[in-house]
């Protein structure tokens, strides 16, 4: 009689199912459940497997592009706000909000500031004044 050794069970590769679900949903928990694994497993695999990490990034990009496609569809049919948001994200130089804030002192002059130097000895006060003077000299006019 020849002794038989049990053949080791081969574990099912969960990665393709996880990556497909992740590309479709962008959600790790749902993708892990769909692949029949705990949600910590793909995070661990991403840390130790550069090929899986690259595939994860691609699946995440696919998920974002699906979101963008749905947002575009909705924007074109129902939402001016969403349409503007998409334009701002794709063409920020043209559609972003432009704001400029200028602060001035009395009569449009420079702002006067006063540093509170209480508690500093003469040496510390002098050092602080030098730093402030240097910063003011380097500041653009």
DALIN-V705666 format. One record per backbone hydrogen bond with DSSP energy under -1.0 kcal/mol. NH is the residue of the N-H (numbers start at 0). CO is the residue of the C=O. Records with the same first field share a line. If there is no record, write none. Layout:
BEGIN
NH=CO / CO
END
This chain:
BEGIN
17=13
18=14
19=15
20=16
21=17
22=18
23=19
24=20
25=21
30=26
31=27
32=28
33=29
34=30
35=32
36=31
40=37
43=39
44=40
45=41
46=42
47=43
48=44
52=48
53=49
54=50
55=51
56=52
57=53
58=54
59=55
60=56
61=57
62=58
63=59
64=60
65=61
66=62
67=63
68=64
69=65
70=66
71=67
72=68
73=69
74=70
75=71
76=72
77=73
78=73
82=78
83=79
84=80
85=81
86=82
87=83
88=84
89=85
90=86
93=90
94=90
95=91
104=108
107=104
108=105
119=116
124=120
125=121
126=122
127=123
128=124
129=125
130=126
131=127
132=128
133=129
134=130
135=131
136=132
137=133
138=134
END
